[in-house]
Amino acid sequence: MVFSSAIFLYFFLPLFLGAYYLCPKSLKSLVIALGSYVFYGWWRPDFVFLMLFSTVLDYYCGKAIASEQKKGGKGKRWLWLSMVANLGLLGYFKYANFGIETANAILERFGFETISWTKIILPVGISFYTFQTMSYTIDVYRRAAKPVSRFRDFMCYVALFPQLVAGPIVRYNSIAEQLRERRHTFAKFFQGVLLFQIGFSKKLLIADVIGNFADQAFAGHQLSALDSWAGILAYAFQIYFDFSGYSDMAIGLGLMLGFRFPVNFDAPYRSASITEFWRRWHISLSSWLRDYLYIPLGGNRRGPIRTYVNLALTMLLGGLWHGASWTFIAWGGYQGFWLIVERLMGKDSFYRRAPRLIRIALTFVLVLIGWVFFRSPDIQSALHYFAMMFGQVEIGPPLDLRPIHLLALIVGAVVIWTLPTSQRLAARASPVVALGMQPVFLVAILHLHYQSHVPFLYYQF
């Protein structure tokens, strides 16, 4: 089930909200958990048991860690059990196909018999909820969070459907108090509805429309340099409005349930460096990688060479987190390369003294180039697309740029570079913004019935 579907809008959400607000306070977490299992299991009910296994495992690992620490121990064995089990499941479901395909390519090249296997289906959102449950046991081990006292609260935390399948990645210690006690107010609910409408409209009216043009560009045709740059620009807009739109809807739904989730996007295309970009893009992931990978590796505390190695490893693994493909690894390596370059340049470099507008433009071009790896099905296709971008191939028929595509690109550019972020617009909740949003939301709903099913891009991660 996805937010941008009739079954969610007209049936699941009204029924769920009705059950949630009518049930006693003591049962609200349980209602969220059960409703989230329905939401998550709509496509594959069996995957609910996989998530439930992680929930039970980490609940008891957290309890065991805290119990041993009370007795003077560290509880490290329980932390290791949690890490090995969670990463083992993630590795099997997400990377087994990639590993076997890579092994087969090597075996075939040297004339050996390849491995036959049935492809493993990737459970939706496993990367997100695995990182959440891991952060819980790590924080309990670090004494940064107290172990959850009620199992239904932990079920609610892991399964919380608004951010379950595509984030933001919510750490337990950031909502521990809200799981136990949270306020439900009309102002918070109203803000949540408005933010959901903004995200829904961004997804349906900009991301999905522009996505059609981006798909043309990456369909394997021979393109002119202008068309190939237009195609990657369209994809940059598509992935931003698709993913930030989902985050808006998730945060909005959380507000309707009394939760405040962390902001996941803060106008990333206005960044003046790749370093700043990663402070604004997918903030919940970049901060997770910083706190649970980069800093434990040593961060910048062990000299410049070790700092560069840590940056490279963090971004390579961040790329691999997005998908089991060499293109994602290349994208992570590309991002890590520019983070290292910027650190080498220092704060007093010529680039840092350049006008901010120029630095924003240069950073955006670097981000666009990186998105080619992210969007391409394989490295060879990415290299071919780069060749087209720089005019190194024969030109084929031009892309079918329709007025609706051009309009979506223009509106997207206005939203990206001139308007306040979704969270700031919703937080103001002024009558002008609220009333102005209603016809836009209505058009988005009409568009929902017009188009075929288009899932969120980050559902595949």
LUMBA-996165 format. One record per residue (C-alpha): residue in one letter; x, y, z; residue number from 1. Coordinates in steps of 0.1 Angstrom, whole numbers. Layout:
N
(pt "A",(X,Y,Z),NUM)
...
***
This chain:
461
(pt "M",(0,0,0),1)
(pt "V",(13,35,-8),2)
(pt "F",(2,69,4),3)
(pt "S",(-6,80,-32),4)
(pt "S",(-33,54,-38),5)
(pt "A",(-71,54,-36),6)
(pt "I",(-71,25,-12),7)
(pt "F",(-50,44,13),8)
(pt "L",(-68,78,10),9)
(pt "Y",(-104,66,9),10)
(pt "F",(-103,35,31),11)
(pt "F",(-72,28,52),12)
(pt "L",(-65,63,65),13)
(pt "P",(-101,72,75),14)
(pt "L",(-107,38,91),15)
(pt "F",(-73,39,109),16)
(pt "L",(-77,74,122),17)
(pt "G",(-112,66,134),18)
(pt "A",(-100,35,153),19)
(pt "Y",(-70,54,167),20)
(pt "Y",(-90,83,181),21)
(pt "L",(-118,62,194),22)
(pt "C",(-97,37,213),23)
(pt "P",(-86,42,249),24)
(pt "K",(-53,60,255),25)
(pt "S",(-36,28,268),26)
(pt "L",(-43,10,235),27)
(pt "K",(-32,37,210),28)
(pt "S",(3,22,205),29)
(pt "L",(-12,-12,199),30)
(pt "V",(-37,2,174),31)
(pt "I",(-8,19,155),32)
(pt "A",(12,-13,155),33)
(pt "L",(-17,-35,142),34)
(pt "G",(-27,-9,116),35)
(pt "S",(9,-6,105),36)
(pt "Y",(10,-44,100),37)
(pt "V",(-20,-42,78),38)
(pt "F",(-4,-13,58),39)
(pt "Y",(29,-31,55),40)
(pt "G",(15,-65,47),41)
(pt "W",(-10,-53,21),42)
(pt "W",(14,-65,-7),43)
(pt "R",(32,-94,11),44)
(pt "P",(17,-104,44),45)
(pt "D",(46,-129,51),46)
(pt "F",(71,-100,53),47)
(pt "V",(53,-88,84),48)
(pt "F",(67,-118,103),49)
(pt "L",(102,-108,92),50)
(pt "M",(97,-73,107),51)
(pt "L",(81,-89,138),52)
(pt "F",(112,-111,142),53)
(pt "S",(135,-80,143),54)
(pt "T",(111,-63,167),55)
(pt "V",(111,-92,192),56)
(pt "L",(148,-98,188),57)
(pt "D",(158,-62,195),58)
(pt "Y",(133,-57,222),59)
(pt "Y",(148,-86,242),60)
(pt "C",(184,-76,233),61)
(pt "G",(178,-41,246),62)
(pt "K",(164,-56,279),63)
(pt "A",(193,-80,282),64)
(pt "I",(219,-52,276),65)
(pt "A",(203,-30,303),66)
(pt "S",(201,-59,327),67)
(pt "E",(238,-68,323),68)
(pt "Q",(248,-32,327),69)
(pt "K",(229,-30,359),70)
(pt "K",(250,-59,372),71)
(pt "G",(282,-42,362),72)
(pt "G",(287,-58,328),73)
(pt "K",(285,-42,293),74)
(pt "G",(260,-64,275),75)
(pt "K",(282,-65,244),76)
(pt "R",(272,-100,235),77)
(pt "W",(236,-90,232),78)
(pt "L",(246,-60,211),79)
(pt "W",(266,-83,188),80)
(pt "L",(236,-107,185),81)
(pt "S",(214,-77,174),82)
(pt "M",(240,-65,149),83)
(pt "V",(247,-99,134),84)
(pt "A",(210,-108,131),85)
(pt "N",(199,-75,117),86)
(pt "L",(228,-71,93),87)
(pt "G",(225,-108,84),88)
(pt "L",(189,-104,74),89)
(pt "L",(196,-72,55),90)
(pt "G",(225,-87,38),91)
(pt "Y",(206,-118,27),92)
(pt "F",(175,-101,14),93)
(pt "K",(192,-70,-1),94)
(pt "Y",(226,-82,-13),95)
(pt "A",(225,-119,-19),96)
(pt "N",(213,-114,-55),97)
(pt "F",(240,-89,-61),98)
(pt "G",(267,-112,-47),99)
(pt "I",(256,-142,-67),100)
(pt "E",(253,-122,-99),101)
(pt "T",(288,-107,-94),102)
(pt "A",(302,-142,-86),103)
(pt "N",(285,-156,-117),104)
(pt "A",(300,-129,-139),105)
(pt "I",(335,-138,-126),106)
(pt "L",(329,-175,-130),107)
(pt "E",(315,-171,-166),108)
(pt "R",(345,-149,-175),109)
(pt "F",(369,-177,-166),110)
(pt "G",(348,-204,-181),111)
(pt "F",(334,-220,-150),112)
(pt "E",(299,-232,-144),113)
(pt "T",(277,-205,-129),114)
(pt "I",(256,-207,-98),115)
(pt "S",(218,-213,-103),116)
(pt "W",(195,-197,-78),117)
(pt "T",(160,-183,-74),118)
(pt "K",(161,-145,-71),119)
(pt "I",(153,-132,-36),120)
(pt "I",(125,-107,-33),121)
(pt "L",(135,-76,-14),122)
(pt "P",(111,-67,15),123)
(pt "V",(99,-31,11),124)
(pt "G",(115,-8,37),125)
(pt "I",(139,-33,52),126)
(pt "S",(168,-9,50),127)
(pt "F",(148,17,70),128)
(pt "Y",(134,-4,98),129)
(pt "T",(166,-23,102),130)
(pt "F",(186,9,108),131)
(pt "Q",(159,20,133),132)
(pt "T",(161,-12,154),133)
(pt "M",(199,-12,153),134)
(pt "S",(200,24,165),135)
(pt "Y",(178,13,194),136)
(pt "T",(201,-15,207),137)
(pt "I",(232,7,200),138)
(pt "D",(218,36,220),139)
(pt "V",(208,13,249),140)
(pt "Y",(243,-1,249),141)
(pt "R",(258,34,249),142)
(pt "R",(233,44,277),143)
(pt "A",(220,71,254),144)
(pt "A",(185,56,257),145)
(pt "K",(166,36,283),146)
(pt "P",(152,2,273),147)
(pt "V",(115,4,263),148)
(pt "S",(93,-8,291),149)
(pt "R",(62,-19,271),150)
(pt "F",(65,-43,242),151)
(pt "R",(35,-26,224),152)
(pt "D",(54,7,224),153)
(pt "F",(84,-10,207),154)
(pt "M",(60,-26,182),155)
(pt "C",(46,8,175),156)
(pt "Y",(81,23,171),157)
(pt "V",(93,-3,146),158)
(pt "A",(61,-7,126),159)
(pt "L",(50,30,126),160)
(pt "F",(35,31,91),161)
(pt "P",(40,68,82),162)
(pt "Q",(78,64,80),163)
(pt "L",(81,26,79),164)
(pt "V",(90,20,43),165)
(pt "A",(108,51,31),166)
(pt "G",(118,71,62),167)
(pt "P",(127,94,77),168)
(pt "I",(148,71,99),169)
(pt "V",(135,78,133),170)
(pt "R",(158,70,163),171)
(pt "Y",(141,55,193),172)
(pt "N",(156,81,218),173)
(pt "S",(141,109,197),174)
(pt "I",(105,97,202),175)
(pt "A",(108,76,234),176)
(pt "E",(88,101,254),177)
(pt "Q",(62,105,226),178)
(pt "L",(57,67,226),179)
(pt "R",(48,68,263),180)
(pt "E",(29,101,263),181)
(pt "R",(20,125,234),182)
(pt "R",(-4,154,230),183)
(pt "H",(-31,154,204),184)
(pt "T",(-42,189,195),185)
(pt "F",(-62,203,167),186)
(pt "A",(-33,226,157),187)
(pt "K",(-10,197,154),188)
(pt "F",(-35,176,134),189)
(pt "F",(-43,206,111),190)
(pt "Q",(-5,211,105),191)
(pt "G",(-2,174,97),192)
(pt "V",(-30,175,72),193)
(pt "L",(-15,205,54),194)
(pt "L",(19,189,53),195)
(pt "F",(5,157,39),196)
(pt "Q",(-13,177,12),197)
(pt "I",(19,195,3),198)
(pt "G",(38,162,0),199)
(pt "F",(11,145,-19),200)
(pt "S",(9,173,-44),201)
(pt "K",(47,174,-48),202)
(pt "K",(47,136,-56),203)
(pt "L",(17,136,-80),204)
(pt "L",(20,169,-98),205)
(pt "I",(58,173,-100),206)
(pt "A",(77,141,-94),207)
(pt "D",(54,118,-114),208)
(pt "V",(50,142,-143),209)
(pt "I",(87,150,-146),210)
(pt "G",(95,113,-141),211)
(pt "N",(79,105,-174),212)
(pt "F",(104,128,-191),213)
(pt "A",(133,114,-171),214)
(pt "D",(123,79,-180),215)
(pt "Q",(125,88,-217),216)
(pt "A",(160,101,-212),217)
(pt "F",(172,69,-196),218)
(pt "A",(155,46,-220),219)
(pt "G",(187,39,-239),220)
(pt "H",(183,63,-268),221)
(pt "Q",(210,84,-284),222)
(pt "L",(206,119,-271),223)
(pt "S",(220,153,-278),224)
(pt "A",(240,170,-251),225)
(pt "L",(211,194,-244),226)
(pt "D",(186,165,-242),227)
(pt "S",(208,145,-219),228)
(pt "W",(214,174,-195),229)
(pt "A",(176,181,-196),230)
(pt "G",(170,144,-188),231)
(pt "I",(193,143,-157),232)
(pt "L",(178,177,-146),233)
(pt "A",(144,161,-148),234)
(pt "Y",(156,131,-127),235)
(pt "A",(171,154,-101),236)
(pt "F",(137,171,-98),237)
(pt "Q",(119,138,-98),238)
(pt "I",(139,121,-70),239)
(pt "Y",(138,153,-49),240)
(pt "F",(100,158,-51),241)
(pt "D",(93,121,-49),242)
(pt "F",(114,115,-18),243)
(pt "S",(108,148,0),244)
(pt "G",(71,145,-9),245)
(pt "Y",(71,111,9),246)
(pt "S",(89,126,39),247)
(pt "D",(64,154,40),248)
(pt "M",(35,130,40),249)
(pt "A",(52,108,66),250)
(pt "I",(59,137,89),251)
(pt "G",(23,150,84),252)
(pt "L",(8,116,92),253)
(pt "G",(30,115,123),254)
(pt "L",(16,149,134),255)
(pt "M",(-19,135,130),256)
(pt "L",(-10,108,154),257)
(pt "G",(6,132,179),258)
(pt "F",(43,124,169),259)
(pt "R",(69,149,158),260)
(pt "F",(94,133,134),261)
(pt "P",(127,149,124),262)
(pt "V",(130,169,93),263)
(pt "N",(145,149,64),264)
(pt "F",(150,176,38),265)
(pt "D",(161,212,41),266)
(pt "A",(162,227,6),267)
(pt "P",(192,206,-4),268)
(pt "Y",(196,221,-39),269)
(pt "R",(204,254,-23),270)
(pt "S",(236,240,-9),271)
(pt "A",(269,257,-17),272)
(pt "S",(290,226,-13),273)
(pt "I",(286,188,-13),274)
(pt "T",(293,189,25),275)
(pt "E",(264,212,29),276)
(pt "F",(243,191,5),277)
(pt "W",(246,161,29),278)
(pt "R",(235,182,58),279)
(pt "R",(203,190,39),280)
(pt "W",(196,159,19),281)
(pt "H",(181,128,35),282)
(pt "I",(192,142,69),283)
(pt "S",(180,112,89),284)
(pt "L",(203,89,69),285)
(pt "S",(233,112,68),286)
(pt "S",(231,118,105),287)
(pt "W",(227,80,111),288)
(pt "L",(258,73,91),289)
(pt "R",(277,100,109),290)
(pt "D",(268,89,144),291)
(pt "Y",(268,51,139),292)
(pt "L",(295,46,113),293)
(pt "Y",(318,77,106),294)
(pt "I",(324,86,143),295)
(pt "P",(329,50,155),296)
(pt "L",(354,46,127),297)
(pt "G",(373,75,142),298)
(pt "G",(357,104,125),299)
(pt "N",(383,133,121),300)
(pt "R",(401,125,154),301)
(pt "R",(429,104,141),302)
(pt "G",(446,126,116),303)
(pt "P",(438,137,80),304)
(pt "I",(446,105,62),305)
(pt "R",(423,84,85),306)
(pt "T",(396,111,82),307)
(pt "Y",(397,108,44),308)
(pt "V",(395,70,46),309)
(pt "N",(366,72,71),310)
(pt "L",(347,96,47),311)
(pt "A",(353,74,18),312)
(pt "L",(342,42,36),313)
(pt "T",(311,60,50),314)
(pt "M",(299,72,17),315)
(pt "L",(307,39,-1),316)
(pt "L",(286,21,25),317)
(pt "G",(260,48,22),318)
(pt "G",(258,42,-15),319)
(pt "L",(256,5,-10),320)
(pt "W",(228,10,15),321)
(pt "H",(207,25,-13),322)
(pt "G",(209,-6,-35),323)
(pt "A",(229,-37,-44),324)
(pt "S",(245,-24,-75),325)
(pt "W",(279,-11,-87),326)
(pt "T",(262,21,-97),327)
(pt "F",(252,29,-62),328)
(pt "I",(287,21,-50),329)
(pt "A",(301,44,-77),330)
(pt "W",(276,71,-66),331)
(pt "G",(287,68,-30),332)
(pt "G",(324,69,-40),333)
(pt "Y",(317,100,-61),334)
(pt "Q",(301,117,-31),335)
(pt "G",(329,107,-9),336)
(pt "F",(355,120,-34),337)
(pt "W",(340,155,-33),338)
(pt "L",(337,155,5),339)
(pt "I",(374,148,7),340)
(pt "V",(382,174,-20),341)
(pt "E",(363,200,0),342)
(pt "R",(380,191,32),343)
(pt "L",(414,193,14),344)
(pt "M",(406,228,0),345)
(pt "G",(401,241,35),346)
(pt "K",(380,270,47),347)
(pt "D",(401,297,31),348)
(pt "S",(402,283,-4),349)
(pt "F",(394,304,-35),350)
(pt "Y",(362,284,-39),351)
(pt "R",(350,292,-5),352)
(pt "R",(355,330,-12),353)
(pt "A",(335,328,-44),354)
(pt "P",(299,343,-44),355)
(pt "R",(274,319,-28),356)
(pt "L",(252,319,-60),357)
(pt "I",(281,306,-80),358)
(pt "R",(289,279,-55),359)
(pt "I",(253,268,-54),360)
(pt "A",(253,265,-92),361)
(pt "L",(285,245,-92),362)
(pt "T",(274,223,-64),363)
(pt "F",(241,216,-82),364)
(pt "V",(260,206,-114),365)
(pt "L",(282,182,-93),366)
(pt "V",(250,167,-78),367)
(pt "L",(235,163,-113),368)
(pt "I",(265,144,-125),369)
(pt "G",(263,121,-95),370)
(pt "W",(226,114,-102),371)
(pt "V",(236,97,-135),372)
(pt "F",(252,68,-115),373)
(pt "F",(222,67,-92),374)
(pt "R",(196,65,-121),375)
(pt "S",(216,42,-145),376)
(pt "P",(209,5,-144),377)
(pt "D",(247,-3,-147),378)
(pt "I",(281,13,-150),379)
(pt "Q",(282,9,-188),380)
(pt "S",(249,27,-192),381)
(pt "A",(261,55,-169),382)
(pt "L",(293,60,-189),383)
(pt "H",(273,61,-221),384)
(pt "Y",(250,88,-206),385)
(pt "F",(281,108,-196),386)
(pt "A",(293,106,-232),387)
(pt "M",(260,119,-244),388)
(pt "M",(261,148,-218),389)
(pt "F",(294,159,-232),390)
(pt "G",(285,154,-269),391)
(pt "Q",(306,123,-276),392)
(pt "V",(279,102,-294),393)
(pt "E",(258,104,-325),394)
(pt "I",(226,123,-320),395)
(pt "G",(192,104,-322),396)
(pt "P",(157,117,-322),397)
(pt "P",(150,145,-297),398)
(pt "L",(131,138,-265),399)
(pt "D",(94,143,-264),400)
(pt "L",(93,174,-241),401)
(pt "R",(56,182,-237),402)
(pt "P",(41,214,-223),403)
(pt "I",(31,195,-191),404)
(pt "H",(68,185,-186),405)
(pt "L",(80,220,-191),406)
(pt "L",(54,234,-167),407)
(pt "A",(64,208,-140),408)
(pt "L",(101,217,-145),409)
(pt "I",(93,255,-141),410)
(pt "V",(71,250,-111),411)
(pt "G",(97,226,-96),412)
(pt "A",(125,252,-100),413)
(pt "V",(104,279,-84),414)
(pt "V",(96,256,-54),415)
(pt "I",(132,245,-51),416)
(pt "W",(150,278,-52),417)
(pt "T",(125,305,-41),418)
(pt "L",(98,291,-18),419)
(pt "P",(101,282,19),420)
(pt "T",(104,245,27),421)
(pt "S",(73,224,32),422)
(pt "Q",(78,222,70),423)
(pt "R",(81,260,72),424)
(pt "L",(49,265,51),425)
(pt "A",(30,240,72),426)
(pt "A",(43,253,105),427)
(pt "R",(29,288,97),428)
(pt "A",(-4,272,88),429)
(pt "S",(-17,306,76),430)
(pt "P",(-52,308,61),431)
(pt "V",(-37,319,28),432)
(pt "V",(-14,288,26),433)
(pt "A",(-42,264,38),434)
(pt "L",(-68,277,14),435)
(pt "G",(-44,280,-15),436)
(pt "M",(-33,244,-9),437)
(pt "Q",(-69,230,-13),438)
(pt "P",(-73,234,-51),439)
(pt "V",(-38,221,-57),440)
(pt "F",(-45,190,-36),441)
(pt "L",(-78,185,-55),442)
(pt "V",(-59,186,-88),443)
(pt "A",(-34,161,-73),444)
(pt "I",(-63,137,-64),445)
(pt "L",(-78,140,-99),446)
(pt "H",(-44,133,-113),447)
(pt "L",(-42,102,-91),448)
(pt "H",(-72,87,-108),449)
(pt "Y",(-58,97,-142),450)
(pt "Q",(-24,81,-140),451)
(pt "S",(-14,45,-136),452)
(pt "H",(2,33,-103),453)
(pt "V",(36,50,-97),454)
(pt "P",(53,39,-65),455)
(pt "F",(78,60,-46),456)
(pt "L",(113,57,-58),457)
(pt "Y",(127,50,-23),458)
(pt "Y",(104,20,-19),459)
(pt "Q",(131,0,-37),460)
(pt "F",(156,8,-10),461)
***
